[in-house]
């Protein structure tokens, strides 16, 4: 009986984790649709078909961000949150995203294949 209880507890925790991950991905896609889609193509976000900025497919494999900054999650988060502070006058506008929203977007972008 203990073994069954332990197995059920693990299954429940795994399903909760999967639900949380799915909810976070859906939230990221909604943020991308409302803040990034007009300029960028983003796999998994149907409305993200913009061609002003680069496609964000395989962004985690890119060496540089905007041709100036080493690509890593921390720097990309700063870029998404404050592109004009990082490189004044560039074409990417500040989108008014909170730090948590920028982290959510970057986490999603880094999970894309």
N, C-alpha and C positions, 0 to 999 in steps of 0.2 A: 504494500500500500504506500509506503514511504517513497518507493521508487516511482510509482505512478504519479504521486503528488509532485515530486521533484520534476518529472518530465512535463507535467502540465504547467508548472510554474515557468519552466524554461520556454515552453512553447508560447505561453502568454506574453512573456517579456520580449521574445523575438517578434511576435506579431505587433506588439506596441511599438517597438523600434522601427519596424518596417512602415507602420502607419505614420510615425513621426517623420521618417525620411521622405515618404511620399508627400506628406503635407508641406514639408520644407521645400521640396522640389516644385510643387505647385505654386507655392508663394513666390519662389524665385522666378518662375515662368511668368507669373502675373506682373511682377516688378519689371522684368525685361520687356514684356508686351507694352507696358505703359510708359517706360522710360528709355528704352534702347531700340525698339523695333523699327522706328522710322529711319534709323541710320545704319543699323547693323543686321546682318543675317545671323541667326542663332538657331542651330539645330534643336529640334524639340519644341520650338516656339513658332507656331504656324504663321503668326502675323509678323514675325521678325524677318522681313524680306528687304530691308533697306540696303542701299548701295552707296550711301554717302561715306560711311566709315567702312573699315575692313570687316570681312566675315569673322565671327568669333569662334568658328569651328576650329578645334584643335589649338585653342589659345594657350593652353598649358604647355604646348610644345614649342611655342614661339620664344625666341631668345630675348627679344626686346619689346617694350611697350612704347608705342608712338615714336619709335626710332631713337629714343633717348634713355630709357630706363630699363634696367635688368628686370626680366619677368620673374616674379615670384608672387605668392598669394598676398603678402603684405603690401608690396608696391602696387599690385593691380588693384587692391582694395582702395588704397589712397588715390589712385588714378580715377577709379570709378566715382569716388566720393568728391574729389577736388581736382579735376583736370586743369582748371584755370590757375589754381595755386601752384601746381606742379610745373606747368608750362604755359605761362601767360600768352594769350593770343592764339593758341591752337584752336582748331575748328570744333573740338568737343566741348560742348557747354557744360557748366555745372548744372546738374539735374535736380538738385535739392534733395538728394538721397541722404538718409541718416547713415551713420556708421554701420548699424546693424543691417540695414537694407543693402548696403554695398557689400558687406561680408556675405550675405545670403546670395547675392548675384554671383560673386566671385566663387563661392563654394560650388554653385551649380556649374559655372563655366569650367571649373577645374575637374568636374566629374564627367564631362562630355568626352566621348571617344573620338 
